[in-house]
Amino acid sequence: MHAFLDYVMFGLLGLLPIANPLTSATVLLALTARYPDAERNRQITRATLFVTIVLLVCFYAGNAVISGFGISISGLRLAGGLIVSYIGFGMLFPPARAAEDKVQAEMAGDESGAKLPDISFIPLTMPCTTGPGTIAFIISAASTIPGGRLTPMVHAVALTTVLLFALVFWLCLRGATRIMRFLGETGIDALARLMGFLLVCIGVQFAINGVHDLLTAWGFIAVSAPLPT
């Protein structure tokens, strides 16, 4: 039992800083400012389910999927960086028709709920939560299992860790709703632009890391270049 708790704690301590549910909560704040509470909660529930599924798939089949399609971690980082940057630009420079869409949504009332974009998988699940870093961590953790044998202990640790992380993720996103009510529409608009800028920076950094890893793998950059003296 003691070993089980140690493994679960190790998994959570490694997963939480990389996946960072607080970042997903701020993205939720920016993208669902005009969503009804019921629709926002539905998006949170769907995102939690998707995150759980993606984490389990990465643990049990991530290595096989990555190898089967010939995808490298560098490629994942570069692709994730481009996606995050694209989302960030959309938040930093919202379309000119946003005000018109807002008026139409208010006039349409509840009927507009069906037209609201689904953000539960992209970007909340991928790449905000289960991005390249998270996928790399999960696959690396799975590859360290001695002999690759999935014992009942391994299954229990994996399921417990993923479910606990999903609970933390759900709580962070549900707590964002109260922050949204406190900030109001003007505060949310300002936060959306700020988060858009930060997402662009994060996406560019992801892309830089991916390119750096590729150049290192191809031999253009030394693995441990000595510092100039």
C-alpha positions in Angstrom: 0.0 0.0 0.0 2.8 2.4 0.8 4.5 1.7 -2.6 1.1 2.3 -4.3 0.7 5.7 -2.7 4.3 6.6 -3.5 3.8 5.8 -7.2 0.6 7.7 -7.3 2.1 10.8 -5.6 5.1 10.6 -7.9 2.8 10.5 -11.0 0.7 13.5 -9.8 3.7 15.6 -8.8 5.1 15.0 -12.3 1.9 15.4 -14.2 0.4 18.5 -12.5 3.2 21.0 -13.3 3.4 19.8 -17.0 -0.3 19.6 -17.7 -1.0 22.7 -15.5 -4.9 22.7 -15.1 -4.7 26.4 -14.1 -3.6 27.3 -17.6 -6.6 25.4 -19.0 -8.8 27.3 -16.6 -7.6 30.7 -17.8 -8.1 29.6 -21.4 -11.7 28.6 -20.5 -12.2 32.0 -19.0 -11.1 33.7 -22.2 -13.0 31.5 -24.6 -16.3 31.0 -22.8 -17.0 34.6 -21.6 -20.4 34.6 -23.3 -21.4 31.0 -22.9 -24.4 30.2 -20.7 -23.4 28.5 -17.4 -25.0 25.2 -18.5 -23.1 25.1 -21.7 -19.8 26.1 -20.0 -20.3 23.3 -17.5 -21.0 20.9 -20.3 -17.8 21.9 -22.0 -15.9 21.3 -18.7 -17.4 17.9 -18.2 -16.6 16.9 -21.8 -13.1 18.2 -21.5 -12.5 16.3 -18.3 -13.7 13.1 -20.0 -11.4 13.8 -23.0 -8.4 14.5 -20.8 -9.0 11.2 -19.0 -9.2 9.2 -22.2 -6.2 10.9 -23.8 -4.0 10.2 -20.7 -5.0 6.6 -20.6 -4.5 6.1 -24.3 -1.0 7.7 -24.0 -0.1 5.5 -21.2 -1.3 2.2 -22.7 -0.8 2.8 -26.4 1.1 6.1 -26.8 4.5 4.6 -27.6 2.9 2.3 -30.2 0.9 5.1 -31.8 3.9 7.4 -32.0 6.2 4.8 -33.4 3.5 3.5 -35.8 3.0 6.8 -37.4 6.6 7.8 -37.2 5.9 10.9 -35.1 8.7 12.2 -32.9 8.3 14.2 -29.7 10.0 17.1 -31.5 7.2 16.9 -34.1 4.6 16.9 -31.4 6.2 20.0 -29.8 6.3 21.8 -33.1 2.7 20.9 -34.1 1.5 21.8 -30.6 3.3 25.2 -30.8 1.7 26.0 -34.1 -1.8 25.2 -32.7 -1.3 27.1 -29.5 0.0 30.1 -31.5 -2.9 30.0 -33.8 -5.4 30.0 -30.9 -3.5 32.8 -29.2 -3.6 35.0 -32.3 -7.3 34.5 -32.4 -7.7 35.6 -28.8 -5.3 38.5 -29.2 -6.9 39.8 -32.4 -10.6 38.8 -32.2 -12.6 39.0 -35.4 -14.2 42.3 -36.2 -17.7 40.7 -36.3 -17.4 39.6 -32.6 -19.7 42.5 -31.5 -22.2 41.6 -34.1 -22.2 37.9 -33.1 -22.7 39.0 -29.5 -25.8 41.0 -30.4 -27.2 38.1 -32.5 -26.5 35.7 -29.6 -28.4 37.9 -27.2 -31.3 38.3 -29.6 -31.4 34.5 -30.3 -31.4 33.7 -26.6 -31.1 30.0 -25.8 -31.1 29.0 -29.5 -27.6 30.3 -29.8 -26.3 27.6 -27.5 -26.3 25.1 -30.3 -24.1 27.4 -32.4 -21.5 27.9 -29.8 -18.2 26.3 -30.8 -17.1 23.2 -28.9 -13.8 23.9 -27.2 -13.8 20.8 -25.0 -11.2 18.9 -27.1 -9.4 21.7 -28.9 -8.0 23.6 -27.2 -8.9 22.6 -23.6 -7.8 19.0 -23.9 -5.2 19.3 -26.6 -2.9 21.1 -26.6 -3.6 23.1 -23.4 -3.7 20.2 -21.0 -2.5 17.0 -22.8 0.1 18.8 -24.9 3.5 17.5 -26.1 5.1 17.8 -22.7 2.3 15.8 -21.1 2.3 13.1 -23.8 6.1 12.8 -23.6 5.9 12.5 -19.8 3.2 9.8 -19.9 5.1 7.8 -22.6 8.3 8.1 -20.7 6.7 6.9 -17.5 5.2 3.9 -19.3 8.6 3.0 -20.9 10.2 2.8 -17.4 8.0 -0.1 -16.3 10.4 -3.0 -15.8 10.1 -5.4 -18.7 7.0 -3.6 -19.9 4.8 -5.8 -17.8 1.5 -4.3 -16.8 0.8 -5.9 -13.5 -2.3 -5.2 -11.4 -0.3 -2.7 -9.4 0.6 -0.8 -12.5 -3.0 -0.7 -13.7 -4.1 0.5 -10.3 -1.5 3.3 -10.2 -2.2 4.4 -13.7 -6.0 4.6 -13.2 -5.8 6.2 -9.8 -3.3 8.9 -11.0 -5.3 9.7 -14.1 -8.6 9.9 -12.2 -7.1 12.1 -9.4 -5.7 14.4 -12.1 -9.0 14.5 -13.8 -10.7 15.5 -10.5 -8.2 18.4 -10.0 -8.7 19.5 -13.6 -12.5 19.5 -13.2 -12.3 21.5 -9.9 -9.9 24.1 -11.5 -12.2 24.6 -14.5 -15.4 24.8 -12.4 -13.7 27.3 -10.1 -13.0 29.5 -13.1 -16.8 30.2 -13.4 -16.8 32.1 -10.2 -13.8 34.1 -11.3 -15.7 34.9 -14.5 -18.6 36.3 -12.6 -16.2 38.5 -10.5 -14.3 39.9 -13.5 -17.4 40.8 -15.6 -17.4 41.2 -19.4 -14.8 43.9 -19.6 -12.4 42.0 -17.4 -12.9 38.9 -19.4 -12.1 40.7 -22.7 -8.9 42.1 -21.2 -8.0 38.7 -19.8 -8.7 37.1 -23.2 -6.2 39.4 -24.9 -3.6 38.9 -22.2 -4.0 35.2 -22.4 -3.9 35.4 -26.2 -0.5 37.1 -25.9 0.8 34.5 -23.4 -0.5 31.6 -25.6 1.4 33.1 -28.6 4.5 33.2 -26.5 4.0 29.7 -25.2 3.3 28.4 -28.7 6.4 30.0 -30.1 8.5 28.5 -27.3 7.0 25.1 -28.0 8.0 25.5 -31.7 11.5 26.7 -30.7 11.9 23.7 -28.5 10.7 21.4 -31.3 13.1 22.9 -33.8 16.0 22.8 -31.4 15.3 19.1 -30.7 15.2 18.4 -34.4 18.4 20.3 -35.1 20.1 18.5 -32.2 18.9 15.1 -33.5 20.1 15.9 -37.0 23.5 16.9 -35.6 23.4 20.6 -36.4 23.6 21.5 -32.7 25.8 19.8 -30.2 24.0 18.0 -27.4 26.1 19.7 -24.7 27.8 22.6 -26.3 30.5 24.1 -24.1 30.1 27.6 -22.8 32.4 30.2 -24.3 35.4 31.1 -22.1 
